[in-house]
Amino acid sequence: MGRFLALVSVLVACGDNLTVEDVQDPDFDGPAKPGIEARYVPAVCGVRTWDASFAADVSVSVAPGTEGASMVALSSGTLYGFVIDPRMDIASSTKIDLGATYSSVTASFVGGRVATTSIDTSTVYVHQLDDALANPQYITSLPGTHLAKPAFYAVGNEFVMPVVTDEGLWLHRFYDSLEPIDFARVMPVAKPPRALSATEMAGKLLTAFSTDGDCYLALTDATGAGPTKQIASACENPRLAAHGDLGIMLFDSVDGVRLMRLDGAQFGGDALVVRSPTHTPRIVFDGTRFWVSYIDVRGQVVVGFLDENLHPNTLALPDPSPATDGYELVMIDGAPWVITLTTNGYAAHQMCAVPDGSSTLPQDGVRGHSMDQLTL
């Protein structure tokens, strides 16, 4: 059903296909870790594709498993499930009937099973699926308007799910069977939140969400206890990743995707424009590097990694042009993958770092981009 495209010449350079953003900003004090060597550049190491037909408003959520991954896609109100095998081929697909029509659906891998968390206006519904992503079993429901991707996180020995409502940020605790235990409100808000992101950081949960005029950050344990901060500037559509006590937040702004460094509970500071105009950021940590992606003005996915000064080295993928929610950057089996689902079907690009000047990489099209600064 899938097909593999071997990349002998990784990408053919054309204009901005390869973009190395290595401008050193004297006002940006980057970390000495995680020790990324600047002589490496990002490359596409393999591609998987699958033909399918979807509406233009498709949104996706990918849950890495012990082997391969599971993907759910919401298209024109219909929910589909896709089993992705260890070779990243689509092994099977099915329609998923959760008994209602939802505005968003997130897939998570919890306790060896795939769970969906679906939002209908202001209620979150939790279902568990079988190995074929069929036979959904209703577990529970709770108030909520936005979820992170994935929805569940391991904090210490606890499974937790951060949720925002119009009243603020809440933290729900679950057994690994997904039966709820209890919940607590972490932060109140004066305006409705617009999006939510979360990541595990040094054994705790780092969360970020934005309202129309403010950005909220919290670093809590499984009960919701920990430092929080409200910043008087929005951080729209935030995405988080962390390594040790170093956290990175990407978010949308009118100038393009911005980047903020978070050292433990040291919230706030400079937020630099990664590249303008871009939007819809993603970020993961692969054990060595922070990989980032976003969509540029042409609709192409730009992907790469941050160097030791948190400056991005990126390239543009030539083929997929996904909708805002039609792609994800996820770690699967130890490698970063860009997963897209568009009207042209499914594509999975495996990313890797290779030595600069490698014969498999294009030698032209290299450009630098300055990073405009905003202090939050």
N, C-alpha and C positions, 0 to 999 in steps of 0.2 A: 504494500500500500504506500509506503514511503519510498524515497529514493535518495541515494547518497551522491553528493557532488564532490569529488576529490579536487582539492585546490592545489594545483601544481604551482601556479602563480597566484598568490593569495588574493590580491585585488589589482585590478588595472587602474592606475592613477588617472583621474580625470578631474581637473579643477581642485575642489576641496575634498576629494575622496580620502586623502590622507591629510590629517590636520594634526600637527604637533604643537601643542600650546605650552611653550616652555619659557614664556616671558617671566623674568624674575622681578617681582614687585617688591621694592625696598621697604614698603610699609606693611608687608604681610610676613609675619614671623612664623614660618612653617616649622613643623616638628622635626627632630632628628630621627624619629621613627615613623613608620615601620621599616626604614632602611631600604627603600626601593632604589635600585641603581638606574641612573638616567640613561644609560646606553641601551636600554631595552625599549622596544616600541610594541604597541598592540598589533595583533594580527588575527585574522580569521583562520582557524585551524581545521574547520570542517563545517559542512552545511547539510542539514536534512530538510527535505520539503515534502509536502503532501497536498494534493489538489483537493480543493473544496470550494463551496460557494456560500458566502455569508453576506448578510446585510452590512452596510457601511458602519453601523453603530455598534459593531461587535466589541465586547470587552472581555478580557481574559484574566484568569487567576491560575497560577501554577504552584502545585505543592510537591516539592521533591520528596521521594520516598526512599526506601532502602535500596531499591533497584529501579532506575528510571524515575518517572514522575507521573503525576496526574494533573490534568488541566480541565478546568470548567470554563465555558464560554457562554455569555449571555448575548443573544442576538434577537432584536425585535421582540423581546419578551419571552423567547424560548431559550431554555437552558440545555446545553449539550455537555457531555462528559467525554474526555479523550484519555485513554490509557497510553502513556508514552513508555516504550520499552527501553531497556538499557542502551540500545543503539540509537535512541532518540527518534525512532520511527513511531508513527501512530499505529499502535497494535490493534485498537478497537475504538469505536465511538458509539455513543448512545444518547438518546434524548432522556433528560432527567425531569420527572414530574414531581415537583415538591408541593403540589396541591394549590398553588397560587401563582400570581405574577409578581416578580420582585424587581426592584430598581437596581440592585447590585448583589452579586454572589461572590464569596471568597472561599477558596479551597485551602484546607490545612491538613497536615498529616499528624495525627495524634493517636498515641497508643497503638500504632501499627495499622490504623484505618484512616481513610479519608473522611473528613468532616466538611460540610458546607455551612457557612453562616450567611444567611440571606436577609436582606433588609426590605421591608415593606413599609414605606413612609417613616414611621418612628419605632418600629419593632424589629428586633433581630430574632430570626428563627434558626435553631441549630438542628441539623440532620446528620446522620451517619450513613455512609454509603458502603456497598460491598466492594470487592476487588475489581469488579467490572464497572464501577461507578453507577450502579443501578440499585434498585430496591431501597430507596431512602427511608430511614427510620427516624421519626421525629424524636428529639431528645428534650428540648426545652425552648422557651422564648423569654426575651428580656427587652427592656427599653433600650433604644439606640438609633442613632441617625447615621453614624459613620463608624467603620471598622478599619483596622490596619490590615496589611497583607504581609504575612499570613495573619490570621485572627488570634491564634493561640501561641503562647510563649512559655518556655520552661524557666522559672525563676526559683533558684534553689531546687527544692524537691517538689515544687508546686507547679501546676498548670494554671495560667492566668490568661484572661482575655480583656484587654483594654477596650473601652467603648465610650464614645461621646454621645451625649444628648444635648438638647437645648439648654440644659442646666449645668453642663460641665463634663469633666472626665471622671469615669467610673472604672473600677478594677474588679472583675469577677473572677473568683477562684472556682476551679473544677477538679473533680477526680479525673484520672486518666480515662475513665469510662465516659467522660463528658457530662456526668451528672453534676449539677451546680452545688457548691458548698455555701458560699456567702459572697458579699460584695461590699464595696466601700466607695464613697465619693472622694476623689483625690483633689480635684480643683473645681471651684465654681466659676462660672463665666457670666458676663453681662449680655453677650451677644451669642447667637447660635454658631457653633463650630462648623467649618466648611470641609475639613478633611482631617485624617489622623494617620500617624505613622508610629512605629515602635520597633525596638530592637533590644536584644539582651546585651547588657554592658556590665562587665565585672561582677557578674552574679546578680545584677539587679535589672530592672526594666526601665529603659529610657523611652519616653514618649514625647511626641510633639504634635501640636495641632494649632490651627489658625482660625481666627474669626476675621471679620471684615477689617478690623483695625489693629489687632493684637496677635502676638505669637506666644504660645504657652509651652513650657518645657517642664518635665518632671523626671526624677530618677528615684524610683521607689522599690521597696521590697514587695513580696507577694500580697501583703495586707494593705498596700497603698501608702505606707509610711516612708517619707524621704523628702528631700528638698525639691521645691518647685519655684518657677519663676514666670512672671508675666512681662513681656517685652512690648513696648508701645510701637510696634510695627508689624505688619502682617507677614507671615511665612506661608504663602499659599502652596497647597499640594506638597507638603513636606515628605521627604524620604530620609531614613536614617540607616546608618551602619556603624559598627563599633569594633574596636580591637583593644583589649585591655581597658584602660581608662580613657582612651582616645575615641571620641565619637565624631562623626561627620554628618552634618545635615545639609541636604540639597533642597531647594524650594524654588517655586516660580515667583517671578516679579515682573513688573512692566518692562524692565530692562533685559530680561532673560533669566536663565537659571542662575541662582546664587548659591554660594557655599559658605557654611559656617563651621568652624572648628569648636568642639565641645570637649574640654578637659575635665573629666569627672563631672562634678556638679558646678563647674565654672561655666555658667550659661551666659550667652550674650557676647557681643563683641563685633568685630568686623565680619561683614558678609559680602564677599566679592562676587562680581558677575563672572561666572565661568566662561560663558560665551553668549553673545547677543547677536540676533534674537533666537532664543531657544526656549523650549518649554517641556513639561512632563518628565521630570528627572527620575532616575532610578540609581541605586547604589547598593553594592554588596562588598564584603571582604572575603578574599579567597584563602586566607591564611598567611599571605605575604603582601598583597596589594589591595587597595580599595579600587574596585572597578565602578565606573560611572557610565551612565547613558542618558540621553535626552533626544528630543526631536527638533531638527533644525527648521529653518524657514522654508526649505524645499519639501518638507514632510519626511525626510530620511532620518533613520535612527543613527545617531552619533554615539560611539562607544569607545571606551579606552580606560586607562587607569591613572591614578594620581601619583606623581613622583614624590620625593621626600619633602618637597616644599608645598605639597598639596596642589600642584599645578597639573592640569590634565593633559595627557598624551592620548589623542583620539584619532579615530578614522570614521568615515561615514559608510554605512552599509548601503550598497547601491540598489538593492532590489525592494525590500519591503517598505511600504509607506503606510504604517498603521494609523488607525484612529487613536485619539488621546489615550483611551484605556485598552487599546488592542495589542499591547506588548508588555513584556516583563523582562527584567534582568534578574536571573536567579542562579544560585549555586546548585549544580546537580552532579553528584559523584565527584566532588572536588574540583569542578571546573565551572567558570562563569559561562552562562548561555544566554543569548538574547532570543526570546521566544516571541514570535509575532503571529497573529491571525488576522488576515485581511480578506477582502473580497476575492483575492487570488489564491487563498489557502493558507496553509501552515508553513512556517519556516523556522528552523532552529539553527543559530549560528554559534558555534563554540569559539570562544575567545582565548587567546594565549599571548604571552609576552615573548618576543624573539629578539635576538641581538640586532641593533640598528645596523643597516647596511647589508642585511642578509639578502642573498640572491633571490629569495622568494618574495621579497617586498618591493614595492614601487620606490623609485629613487627621486621622483619629482613630486610636485604638489604640496611641498612642505611650507606651512605658514605659521606665524605666531599670532596670538590674540592677547591683547592686554586684558587685565581684570579690573573692572571698575569697582569702586569700594562703596559700601553702604554700612553704616554702623547701626546695629540693632541694640 
